Amino acid sequence: MTSYAGARALVIGGSIGGLTTALLLRDVGFDVTVLERTPAVLDGRGSGIVLQPDTLRWFTERSRQNPAALSTSTRWVQYLDGTDTVVHREERTWSYTAWGTFYRALLDDFGLDRYVLGEFAAGFDQDENGVQVRFVSGRTERADLVVFADGITSMARGRIDPTATMSYSGYVGWRGTVPEHALSAHARATLADAISYTVVPNSHITMYPIPGENGVGPADRLMNYVWYRNVPAGPDLSEMLVDKRGFTGSVSIHPGQVQDRFVDEMRATAAQVFGPAIAEVVTGTATPYVQVVQDVRSSKMADGRVALIGDAACAARPHAAAGTAKAAADAWALHDALQQSDGDITAALRKWEPAQLALSAALLERVVDMGERAQFRGTWTPGDPSLRFGLYAPGR
């Protein structure tokens, strides 16, 4: 297998996909530096992640950390109606983590010595021998390989494929968490050991338990949810995306910054349309926040010595619970292509790109259909196997 000892790699973006990539590049011999635009170590705001094999693979194959210490699991998938009656239930085990829990575990493995905060990449140039990246601070860095893992608003995507633009889905995701131990006995019993859905006209919600800041025990777990609600493009959406400081968000409005009137309306509607257990979780969230559900896919993921991975290359609606899995799959495929390339980085990227583009295209097509069925067509049917999670296909 090829070793890249003596070669340098930069990873732009230090989130979960960026850290997974950095660890795998270091694994094949690169001297790796991660540059993250935020000025402090990232905060996942309690968001939940459904764990799929690609997401966990670093911890099952390379890390000394125990994957079980990072996750919760449930035995059942259930659908509840507006009275908390179970309308569909099937035995299907899923595992989950909290964004912050998983991020901190990856960062522990990578270390802080080559993890640089507060550097926003503004542009890059490359020649046959390397890539030079420019940052808004005035900093420049040169490397043999640069991987952009800078998310849905990726600067590099616009350079590599200027035609790739974000498309609004027509709905947003309200997200939040509540300590599981703070729920009523009824809510705990109703939601126990399950990922729970409720489907209502032009909307649906899903919730499941995730680790808390201090661990995965019953006293620590959080009940995490995403509630998809239609908001027309135009003034309605624009007004919702102005936060309490008067700043406009394009991707999300952070916890504590959503205008009170929108939070009040959201809680009131939850109490009307959901059963008591689901409604209790939603209305009990101290600081719910909003994410804009958007799609974007680049027609290219490689350009010379520059690569795009994860949401930088393709950001797809979260209905298949595959976003972090896809970023990890991109990273592992890049790792394998580099190992098999006899040291030729550009050839490795050319070899790596087609399969990852195909994976992105198939995933995007599937999640767009899932979202349209739930939010607009009214054909999201409890128990339909085509609606299962999965990166490669439903259930896979």
Residue, then its C-alpha position, 0 to 999 in steps of 0.5 A: m500500500t502507498s504511504y504519503a510520508g512527507a506529503r502534506a494535506l489540508v482539511i478545510g472544515g473541522s466538523i465530523g466529516g472533516l475530522t474523519t477525513a483528517l484521521l484517515l489521511r493521517d492514517v496513510g501517512f500525510d502530515v495533516t492540518v485541519l483549519e476550522r472557520t469558527p473561533a472556538v471548538l464546535d458546539g453541536r447544540g444537542s443535535g442527534i445523529v442516526l449511526q450507520p456503519d460508515t459513520l462508526r467505522w473509524f471507531t470500530e476499525r481504528s480508534r481505541q475508544n469504545p463505540a458503545a460509550l458514544s451511543t444510545s439505541t432503540r429496539w422499535v420503530q413506531y408511529l403514533d397518532g394524535t392520541d399516542t396510540v401506536v398505529h404501526r410498530e416493527e422491531r428494528t434496532w437503530s443506534y444514535t449519538a449526539w453531534g457533540t459527543f461524536y465530534r468530541a470523540l473524533l477530536d480526541d483521536f485527532g488532537l488539537d496540535r494540528y487543529v486550527l480555529g478561526e481560519f476562514a478559507a477565502g480562495f485557492d490556486q493550484d499547480e501541478n505540484g500543490v495547492q495554495v489556500r488563502f484565508v481571510s486573516g491573510r494566512t496562506e497554506r500550501a499542501d500536496l492535497v486539499v480536502f474541503a469539508d466546509g459544509i453546505t455553504s462551501m466556498a470551494r464548491g462554487r469554484i469547482d462547480p459554479t452551477a451548483t446552487m442551493s435549492y430550498s425544499g419548501y420546509v424547515g426542520w424545528r429541532g430540540t432536545v429535552p432531558e429524558h428524565a424530565l419527561s412525565a411517566h406517560a411520555r417516558a413509557t410511550l417513547a421508551d426503546a423506540i424511534s417514534y414518528t407522527v405523520v400529520p397533514n403536510s408535516h411529520i416529526t421523528m424523535y429518539p434518545i441521544p447521549g447527553e453531555n455526561g453520558v448515555g445513562p438514563a439520567d443523562r440521555l436527551m430526547n431529540y426531535v426533528w419536526y418538518r414544517n412547510v414554510p413558503a419561500g419568500p417573505d414568510l421564510s425571510e422573516m423567520l430567518v431573522d434572529k433576535r439580533g437582527f442578523t439573517g441566517s441562510v442555513s439555520i437560526h441557533p438555539g436562543q436566537v429564534q424570534d419568540r413569536f415563532v417559538d410560541e406558534m410552534r409550541a401552540t401548534a404542537a399541542q394541537v396536532f400531536g399526542p401528549a407524549i410527542a407534544e410534551v417533548v416539543t413544548g418542553t424544549a427550552t431553546p428550539y432552533v430552526q434549520v432550513v432544509q435545502d438540497v445542493r449537489s456539485s457535478k464535480m468532487a475533484d479538481g486536480r489536487v482538490a477534493l470536496i466531501g460530505d455536504a460540501a459536495c452534496a447536501a441532501r435532506p436528512h430523511a434517510a439519516a445519511g448525511t454524516a454517513k455519506a461524509a464518512a463514506d467519501a472519506w473512506a473511499l478517498h483513503d482507499a483510492l490514495q492507498q492504491s494510487d502509487g503516490d499519484i494524488t490527482a490520479a487517486l482523486r480521478k479514480w475516487e470521484p465517479a462512485q462518490l458522485a453516483l452515491s450522492a446522486a442516488l441519495l439525493e433523488r431518494v430523500v427528495d422523494m421522501g420529503e415530497r411524500a411527507q410534506f406535499r403529496g401525503t403518501w408517507t405511509p407508516g411501515d413502508p420499507s422504502l422510507r427506512f433510513g440508509l445511505y445506499a438504499p432503504g435499510r442499508 
